[in-house]
Amino acid sequence: MIETLKSGLVNLLNKFVPEKHDQILFDSLPDFSDNSKAFYEYLKNINSDLRLVWVTSDKQLMEKLSSNGIEAYDKHSFSGFYQFFKSKYIFTTNNTYLEFKSSRQVLVNLWHGMPLKTMGYAEDSQNPLLPHRSHDDNYALISTSNLMKNVLSSCFHVDARKVHVTGQPRNDKIFSREKSLENLSRLINKDLLIDKDVKDYPKIVLFTPTWRKWEGKVDGKSNHGVMNLDDYHDERFTEFMAENNILFLVKLHPFEEAQYSQIIEDKEDMVLITSKMLQDNLLDLYDILGAADILVTDYSSIYFDFLLLDKPIIFIPTDLEEYEQSRGFLFDPYDFWAPGPKALKFTNFLDELTRCIGDENYYRKERKLVNDIVNKYHDPKSSERLYNLVFDEINKNK
């Protein structure tokens, strides 16, 4: 009841505060990240006349943003809501503000990745997390291909004509390897790498598993290593990385970082990229993803993005059956949609990693096939297409 009253009050106030047509509000989860951050950076570079405003739930981050010349407000404060009322355009990664926006405001749902796993109406749930007022004329959702357009339309129960194939702004950044390496060098403290710099490694491997949230699931037992592989041998892996001069980066869900930190902290060539490290440097994963030569994952849809680079991907679906039953996938069979070698044991993983290091064409045909299906555009121009969509096409159709 109280939440309903609050919602009604916000909607009422929003009707009486006039929007500024040059003001754009940005929101993301986590704060200052993902597609919203990438599109903000694009707009900042091309148009200084626009007023770009961020809202965040983290007051320390808000202060850091402000000290770096970024206009930022507390999302839950009156001033934060007032900036929302005044903004003609809202860009969000999680449909925030959709239930509060006026019919005059334009809300663009950038979302936070193309789905591999079930969500929304596609989930086996009686209470799917669904957007409100997504049939508003001034609402848009972006996708990376016609397939993903139809998938998102179904998951969100949104008219497919409101889903636009632009590509994701965050992926524009991964095409610049030099910038990604520069960001990675800035991110990692030299003490972690002893006397090596990032550019001293001929191969950088990034491990990004998905987060398993079901109760009772424990990932990464110490005797299975961070990748939770049977027959894992810690010394052998350390030797393998040294022999092949590999920098092994690990990016986990924030909830799992503390659990794995002790397993990783004493490794010379293995680095845990934490959310705090990224946020302290005003970076996110996509600011460094382009530096990776090989991706290792299980069911994280980040590999849909990494396909754009035509680089090897190794999959470690060690609990595939359990994951299918607990969460489920939108695409079957998994083996086709995961275009890379599958490793279920540690020795198998080392063999596949060795093959990927030495053979760039390994699984290239399979990668190209899936990439062409899930990514219509293979270029760093997604932000440009989004800009044209919002500020040309949508305005033209009002």
Residue pairs with C-beta under 8 A, 6 or more apart in sequence:
7 99
7 100
10 81
10 100
11 99
11 100
11 102
13 81
13 85
14 84
14 85
14 100
14 101
14 102
14 105
15 102
17 82
17 85
17 86
18 86
19 85
19 86
19 87
19 88
19 102
19 104
19 105
20 51
20 86
20 87
20 88
21 88
22 49
22 50
22 51
22 88
23 50
23 51
23 53
23 83
23 86
23 87
23 88
23 89
24 43
24 50
24 51
24 52
24 53
24 87
24 88
24 89
24 90
24 91
25 53
25 54
25 55
25 83
25 84
25 87
25 89
25 90
25 91
25 97
26 36
26 37
26 39
26 40
26 52
26 53
26 54
26 55
26 90
26 91
26 92
27 36
27 54
27 55
27 75
27 90
27 91
27 92
27 93
27 94
27 96
27 97
28 34
28 35
28 36
28 37
28 92
28 93
28 94
28 112
29 93
29 94
29 96
29 112
30 254
30 275
30 279
30 284
31 56
31 57
31 58
31 61
31 279
32 54
32 56
32 61
32 65
32 279
32 282
32 284
33 93
33 278
33 284
34 93
34 110
34 112
34 170
34 284
34 286
35 91
35 93
35 110
35 111
35 112
35 142
35 168
35 169
35 170
36 91
36 92
36 93
36 110
37 170
37 284
38 168
38 169
38 170
38 172
38 173
38 286
38 383
39 91
39 110
39 169
39 383
39 386
40 52
40 54
40 91
42 169
42 172
42 383
42 384
42 387
43 50
43 52
43 387
44 52
46 387
51 71
52 70
52 71
53 71
53 72
53 73
53 83
53 87
54 62
54 65
54 70
54 71
54 72
54 73
55 72
55 73
55 74
55 75
55 80
55 83
55 84
56 62
56 65
56 72
56 73
56 74
56 75
57 74
57 75
57 76
58 279
59 74
61 72
61 279
62 72
62 73
62 74
64 280
64 282
65 71
65 72
65 282
66 72
68 282
73 79
73 80
73 83
74 80
84 90
84 97
84 100
87 105
88 104
88 105
88 106
89 105
89 106
89 107
89 108
89 390
90 96
90 97
90 101
90 105
90 106
90 107
90 108
91 108
91 110
92 98
92 107
92 108
92 109
92 110
93 109
93 110
93 111
93 112
94 111
94 112
95 107
95 109
95 131
95 134
97 107
98 107
98 109
98 131
98 132
98 133
98 134
98 139
99 132
99 133
101 107
101 133
101 136
101 138
103 136
103 137
103 138
104 138
105 138
106 138
106 139
106 140
106 390
106 394
107 136
107 138
107 139
107 140
108 139
108 140
108 141
108 142
108 386
108 390
109 131
109 139
109 140
109 141
109 142
110 142
110 168
110 169
110 386
111 141
111 142
111 152
113 168
113 301
113 302
113 304
113 305
114 143
114 144
114 148
114 151
114 152
114 168
114 301
114 304
114 305
114 374
115 122
115 148
115 151
115 152
115 155
115 301
115 330
116 299
116 300
116 301
116 304
116 329
116 330
116 331
116 337
117 210
117 299
117 301
117 327
117 328
117 329
117 330
118 124
118 155
118 327
118 328
118 329
118 330
119 128
119 129
119 155
120 128
120 129
120 130
120 154
120 155
120 156
120 157
121 128
121 130
121 154
121 155
121 156
121 157
122 151
122 154
122 155
122 330
123 328
124 328
130 156
130 157
131 156
131 158
133 139
134 141
134 156
134 157
134 158
134 162
135 158
135 159
135 162
137 398
138 394
138 398
139 158
139 162
140 162
140 163
140 164
140 389
140 390
140 394
141 152
141 156
141 158
141 162
141 163
141 164
142 163
142 164
142 165
142 166
142 167
142 168
142 386
142 389
143 149
143 151
143 152
143 163
143 164
143 165
143 166
144 165
144 167
144 168
144 304
144 374
144 375
144 376
144 377
145 165
145 373
145 374
145 375
145 376
146 165
146 376
147 373
147 374
148 165
148 374
149 160
149 163
149 164
149 165
150 160
151 330
152 158
152 163
153 159
153 160
153 163
155 330
164 389
165 376
165 377
166 377
166 382
166 385
166 386
166 389
167 375
167 376
167 377
167 379
167 381
167 382
167 385
167 386
168 305
168 382
169 382
169 383
169 386
170 284
170 286
170 305
171 286
171 305
171 308
171 380
171 382
172 380
172 381
172 382
172 383
173 179
173 180
173 286
173 287
173 289
173 290
173 380
174 180
174 286
174 289
174 290
174 305
174 306
174 308
174 309
175 290
175 308
175 309
175 379
175 380
176 290
176 380
177 290
177 291
179 287
179 290
180 287
180 288
180 289
180 290
180 291
181 198
181 199
181 290
181 291
183 281
183 283
183 287
183 288
183 291
184 198
184 204
184 249
184 288
184 291
185 197
185 198
185 199
186 281
186 283
187 273
187 277
187 278
187 281
187 283
187 288
188 198
188 271
190 197
192 271
193 247
193 268
193 269
193 271
194 268
196 247
198 204
198 247
198 291
200 245
201 245
201 246
201 247
201 269
202 245
203 244
203 245
203 246
203 247
203 293
203 294
203 357
204 246
204 247
204 249
204 291
204 292
204 293
204 294
205 246
205 247
205 248
205 249
205 292
205 293
205 294
205 295
205 296
205 353
206 249
206 250
206 251
206 289
206 292
206 294
206 295
206 296
207 226
207 227
207 248
207 249
207 250
207 251
207 296
207 297
208 250
208 251
208 252
208 285
208 295
208 296
208 297
208 300
208 302
209 219
209 227
209 252
209 297
209 298
209 299
209 300
209 316
210 253
210 297
210 298
210 299
210 300
211 252
211 253
211 255
211 256
212 219
212 319
212 323
212 326
214 326
214 327
219 228
219 256
219 259
220 226
220 227
220 228
220 256
220 259
220 260
220 263
221 228
222 263
223 232
224 230
224 232
225 232
225 234
225 237
225 263
225 346
226 250
226 260
226 263
226 264
226 270
227 296
227 316
227 346
227 349
228 316
228 318
228 319
229 316
229 318
229 343
229 344
229 345
229 346
229 349
230 318
230 344
230 345
230 346
231 345
231 346
231 347
232 346
233 346
236 346
236 350
237 346
237 350
238 267
238 268
238 269
240 246
240 350
240 353
241 247
241 248
241 267
241 269
241 270
242 268
242 269
244 354
244 357
246 269
246 357
247 269
247 271
248 267
248 269
248 270
248 271
249 270
249 271
249 273
249 288
249 292
250 260
250 264
250 270
250 271
250 272
250 273
251 272
251 273
251 285
252 260
252 272
254 274
254 275
257 272
257 274
257 275
260 272
261 272
261 274
264 270
264 271
264 272
265 272
273 285
273 288
278 284
278 285
278 287
285 302
286 305
289 302
289 305
289 306
290 309
292 306
292 311
293 311
293 312
294 311
294 312
294 313
294 314
294 353
294 356
294 357
295 302
295 303
295 306
295 311
295 312
295 313
295 314
296 313
296 314
296 315
296 316
296 353
297 303
297 313
297 314
297 315
297 316
298 315
298 316
298 317
298 318
298 323
299 317
299 323
299 327
299 329
303 313
303 315
303 338
303 340
304 374
304 375
306 313
307 313
307 339
307 367
307 370
307 371
307 374
307 375
308 371
308 375
308 378
310 364
310 367
310 368
310 371
311 360
312 340
312 356
312 360
312 362
312 363
313 338
313 339
313 340
313 363
313 367
314 340
314 341
314 343
314 349
314 352
314 353
314 356
315 338
315 340
315 341
315 342
315 343
316 342
316 343
316 344
316 349
317 323
317 334
317 338
317 342
317 344
318 344
320 334
324 334
329 337
331 337
335 342
336 370
337 370
339 363
339 366
339 367
339 369
339 370
339 371
340 363
340 366
340 367
341 352
341 355
341 356
341 362
341 363
343 349
343 351
343 352
355 362
356 362
371 378
377 385
